[in-house]
Amino acid sequence: MARAKVTHSSDAVQITFKGDPRNPEPSTAVIRFPGGHLELSRCTDGSYWAHLEVVSPENVVDSRVDYTVEAHRTLGEIPRLPMANQVKKIALKVSNAVAHFDPDA
């Protein structure tokens, strides 16, 4: 059975996917919360799609995209998402271009 590493503390839970084919992991993890869910899905090429979906865009009360320090200097301030109250889903596809697994990333 594929298992993810789940770590609990007094006020948090962490689910760790290492992407090591020698240790089977679930292909998808879902975190449900009132108003939406987060989904992490591994692709066949080893990359991951991370999705955040809300039940109703009217529940989105604020939004932002954080950039690298260099980009932040260029932008001057963190831009708000246009029409944030109409956003239903945001997704990023992430590959492991780093040569090692960083559990703190």
Beta strands, then each sheet from edge to edge (+ up, - down):
strand 1: 5-8
strand 2: 13-16
strand 3: 28-33
strand 4: 36-42
strand 5: 48-54
strand 6: 89-94
sheet 1: 1+ 2-
sheet 2: 3+ 4- 5+ 6-
end
